[in-house]
Amino acid sequence: METIIIHSKSKTTSKHIKRLIKEMDGVESVSTLSDADKEDLAMINAINIGRKGNYDDTAFFLKKIRGK
């Protein structure tokens, strides 16, 4: 199984992409992440980067988590 995450800036684009993907053979499901799910993924990514010593700016870290 392979998972793909696509970040779209428009709901219209997301709607079209989801429709196209649903029509493809071999696709088990298409779902949209909640805001909490997005924050969890951002936190996991930040922790992984932080382990490497790359995060040192708290404001930058918070902006990345909030997707700004």
One Martini backbone bead per residue (centre of mass of N, CA, C, O) as a GRO file, in nm:
protein
   68
    1MET     BB    1   0.099   0.034   0.020
    2GLU     BB    2   0.017   0.374  -0.077
    3THR     BB    3   0.071   0.717   0.019
    4ILE     BB    4  -0.090   1.033  -0.063
    5ILE     BB    5  -0.018   1.384  -0.041
    6ILE     BB    6  -0.230   1.668  -0.110
    7HIS     BB    7  -0.186   2.023  -0.150
    8SER     BB    8  -0.448   2.252  -0.166
    9LYS     BB    9  -0.575   2.588  -0.231
   10SER     BB   10  -0.842   2.447  -0.352
   11LYS     BB   11  -1.151   2.301  -0.355
   12THR     BB   12  -1.181   2.251  -0.655
   13THR     BB   13  -0.921   2.096  -0.699
   14SER     BB   14  -0.975   1.874  -0.493
   15LYS     BB   15  -1.233   1.768  -0.621
   16HIS     BB   16  -1.104   1.682  -0.893
   17ILE     BB   17  -0.886   1.493  -0.784
   18LYS     BB   18  -1.073   1.299  -0.632
   19ARG     BB   19  -1.238   1.211  -0.878
   20LEU     BB   20  -1.002   1.094  -1.043
   21ILE     BB   21  -0.897   0.889  -0.833
   22LYS     BB   22  -1.164   0.723  -0.799
   23GLU     BB   23  -1.146   0.620  -1.113
   24MET     BB   24  -0.915   0.449  -1.038
   25ASP     BB   25  -0.746   0.174  -1.036
   26GLY     BB   26  -0.660   0.056  -0.704
   27VAL     BB   27  -0.831   0.245  -0.528
   28GLU     BB   28  -0.948   0.241  -0.206
   29SER     BB   29  -0.916   0.556  -0.108
   30VAL     BB   30  -1.060   0.888  -0.032
   31SER     BB   31  -0.934   1.155   0.178
   32THR     BB   32  -0.972   1.404   0.431
   33LEU     BB   33  -0.805   1.603   0.632
   34SER     BB   34  -0.792   1.724   0.925
   35ASP     BB   35  -0.666   1.962   1.120
   36ALA     BB   36  -0.554   1.762   1.329
   37ASP     BB   37  -0.402   1.584   1.126
   38LYS     BB   38  -0.215   1.807   1.018
   39GLU     BB   39  -0.082   1.873   1.290
   40ASP     BB   40   0.033   1.593   1.341
   41LEU     BB   41   0.217   1.585   1.091
   42ALA     BB   42   0.376   1.842   1.157
   43MET     BB   43   0.485   1.741   1.429
   44ILE     BB   44   0.638   1.497   1.326
   45ASN     BB   45   0.820   1.656   1.137
   46ALA     BB   46   0.942   1.846   1.354
   47ILE     BB   47   1.066   1.626   1.527
   48ASN     BB   48   1.251   1.510   1.309
   49ILE     BB   49   1.404   1.775   1.261
   50GLY     BB   50   1.486   1.833   1.559
   51ARG     BB   51   1.673   1.581   1.588
   52LYS     BB   52   1.880   1.734   1.379
   53GLY     BB   53   1.890   2.054   1.469
   54ASN     BB   54   1.699   2.260   1.276
   55TYR     BB   55   1.540   2.375   1.520
   56ASP     BB   56   1.536   2.733   1.669
   57ASP     BB   57   1.251   2.866   1.583
   58THR     BB   58   0.951   2.904   1.725
   59ALA     BB   59   0.787   3.070   1.519
   60PHE     BB   60   0.845   2.886   1.278
   61PHE     BB   61   0.732   2.629   1.397
   62LEU     BB   62   0.436   2.732   1.435
   63LYS     BB   63   0.386   2.801   1.138
   64LYS     BB   64   0.423   2.514   1.029
   65ILE     BB   65   0.194   2.380   1.190
   66ARG     BB   66  -0.029   2.599   1.076
   67GLY     BB   67   0.039   2.660   0.763
   68LYS     BB   68   0.193   2.969   0.719
   0.00000   0.00000   0.00000
